[in-house]
């Protein structure tokens, strides 16, 4: 009896197999033939699971984002400060355990580059969805920090968007300075911690 194939898992297998090509060659230069060969399937089989190359790259980010959300929620606790929670949101250490971390950094940089020249709105809209997800978590954490007396913030919306911009800028800076994954992660943690420290309530000096 033939073994039943889990279609969703097969989609993920094909998506995972395409990561090295998208990272090394870029999104536009990667062909469906290369993806099929890497996944060990015929080119026609790819189209049983994906309509086009764009759908594959978005499936990769769906897969990575879902895993990151799972890890993030497992890491945070009620006793953690707002700053600690937000820093954990941008802690991508699971990438080191489950994938080639350098490939994922380059892949994200390639995704940003493609998004910036996207005329279809496909990548732009998807990136906006990712940013909104991060925005909602950060916004909630900041409000929790204010309620607990940890943070003093006059405009939560501006601070939330600034944190997201810090993250995007750090990834772009990493590309400019040829930084690796560990160096990028370290800078991201340092910059976000520094920013939030400016809004942290300080204990009054005792005489």
C-alpha positions in Angstrom: 0.0 0.0 0.0 1.4 3.4 -1.0 2.3 5.7 1.9 0.1 8.7 2.2 1.9 12.0 1.7 1.2 14.9 4.1 0.7 17.7 1.6 1.5 20.5 4.1 4.7 18.7 5.2 5.8 18.2 1.6 5.2 21.9 1.0 7.5 22.7 3.9 10.1 20.2 2.7 10.2 21.9 -0.7 10.4 25.3 0.9 13.3 24.3 3.2 15.2 22.9 0.2 14.9 26.2 -1.6 16.4 28.3 1.1 20.1 27.9 0.1 19.3 29.0 -3.5 17.3 32.0 -2.5 20.1 33.0 -0.1 23.0 32.4 -2.4 21.5 33.5 -5.7 18.8 35.9 -4.7 15.0 35.5 -5.2 14.8 36.7 -8.8 17.7 34.6 -10.0 16.6 31.3 -8.4 14.7 29.1 -10.9 12.0 26.5 -10.3 14.3 23.9 -11.9 16.9 24.5 -9.2 14.3 24.3 -6.5 12.9 21.0 -7.9 16.3 19.5 -8.2 17.3 20.5 -4.6 14.0 19.1 -3.3 14.4 15.8 -5.2 11.2 16.1 -7.2 10.3 16.8 -10.8 9.6 20.4 -11.9 6.0 19.5 -12.6 5.6 18.2 -9.1 6.5 21.6 -7.6 3.4 23.0 -9.2 1.2 20.5 -7.4 2.2 22.4 -4.2 3.0 25.9 -5.3 1.6 28.2 -8.0 4.8 30.0 -8.4 8.2 30.9 -6.9 6.7 33.8 -4.9 4.4 31.4 -3.1 7.5 29.4 -2.1 9.3 32.3 -0.6 6.3 33.4 1.4 5.8 29.8 2.6 9.4 29.9 4.0 8.5 33.1 6.0 5.2 31.6 7.1 7.1 28.6 8.4 9.9 30.6 10.1 7.5 33.2 11.6 5.3 30.5 13.0 8.3 28.8 14.6 9.6 32.0 16.0 6.2 32.9 17.5 6.1 29.5 19.2 9.6 29.9 20.6 9.0 33.5 21.7 5.8 32.6 23.7 7.6 29.6 25.3 10.5 31.9 26.5 8.5 34.8 28.1 7.1 34.7 31.6 4.8 37.0 33.5 7.7 38.0 35.8 9.8 39.4 32.9 9.9 43.1 32.3 8.6 44.7 29.2 12.1 45.3 28.0 13.1 41.7 28.5 10.0 40.5 26.5 10.7 42.8 23.6 14.3 41.8 23.5 13.1 38.2 23.4 10.9 39.0 20.5 14.0 39.9 18.5 16.0 36.9 19.8 16.4 34.6 16.8 18.6 32.0 18.4 16.4 29.2 17.3 17.7 29.8 13.8 21.1 28.5 14.9 19.6 25.2 16.0 17.2 24.5 13.1 18.8 26.1 10.0 22.0 27.6 8.6 21.8 30.9 10.5 23.9 32.8 8.0 21.7 31.7 5.1 18.6 33.0 6.9 20.2 36.4 7.5 21.1 36.7 3.9 17.7 35.4 2.9 16.0 38.1 5.0 18.3 40.8 3.5 17.4 39.5 0.0 13.7 39.6 1.0 14.0 43.3 2.1 15.8 44.1 -1.2 13.0 42.4 -3.2 10.3 44.1 -1.2 11.8 47.5 -1.8 11.5 47.1 -5.6 8.3 45.2 -5.6 5.7 46.7 -8.0 3.1 44.0 -7.5 2.5 44.7 -3.8 2.8 41.0 -3.0 6.0 41.3 -0.9 5.1 44.7 0.4 1.8 43.5 1.7 3.3 40.4 3.2 6.0 42.4 4.9 3.4 44.8 6.3 1.6 41.8 7.8 4.8 40.6 9.5 5.5 44.1 10.9 1.9 44.4 12.1 2.3 41.2 14.1 5.5 42.5 15.7 3.8 45.9 16.3 0.9 44.3 18.2 3.2 42.4 20.5 5.6 45.3 21.2 2.6 47.7 21.7 1.1 45.3 24.3 4.4 44.8 26.1 5.0 48.6 26.3 1.5 49.1 27.8 2.2 46.3 30.3 5.4 48.0 31.2 3.6 51.3 31.7 1.0 49.7 33.9 3.6 48.1 36.1 5.5 51.3 36.5 8.5 50.1 34.6 8.3 52.4 31.6 7.4 56.1 31.1 6.2 56.5 27.5 4.2 59.5 26.2 3.6 58.0 22.7 3.5 54.2 22.6 2.8 54.2 18.8 5.9 56.1 18.0 8.1 54.0 20.3 6.7 50.8 18.9 7.4 51.9 15.3 10.8 53.1 16.3 11.7 49.6 17.6 10.6 48.0 14.4 12.6 50.5 12.4 15.7 49.8 14.6 15.3 46.1 13.7 15.0 46.7 9.9 17.9 49.2 10.0 20.2 46.8 11.9 19.7 44.1 9.3 20.5 46.6 6.5 23.5 47.9 8.4 24.7 44.3 8.8 24.6 43.9 5.0 26.6 47.2 4.5 29.2 46.1 7.1 29.3 42.4 6.1 28.3 41.3 9.6 27.5 37.7 10.4 24.4 36.4 12.2 25.9 36.6 15.7 27.2 40.1 15.2 23.8 41.2 13.9 21.9 39.6 16.7 24.3 41.2 19.2 23.8 44.7 17.7 20.0 44.3 17.5 19.9 43.3 21.2 22.2 46.2 22.2 20.3 48.9 20.2 16.8 47.8 21.4 18.0 47.6 25.0 19.6 51.0 24.8 16.4 52.5 23.2 14.1 51.1 25.9 16.5 52.1 28.6 15.7 55.7 27.7 12.1 55.1 28.7 12.8 53.1 31.8 11.8 54.7 35.1 14.8 55.4 37.2 14.9 55.0 40.9 15.2 58.5 42.6 18.7 59.1 44.1 18.8 58.8 47.8 20.7 61.3 49.9 
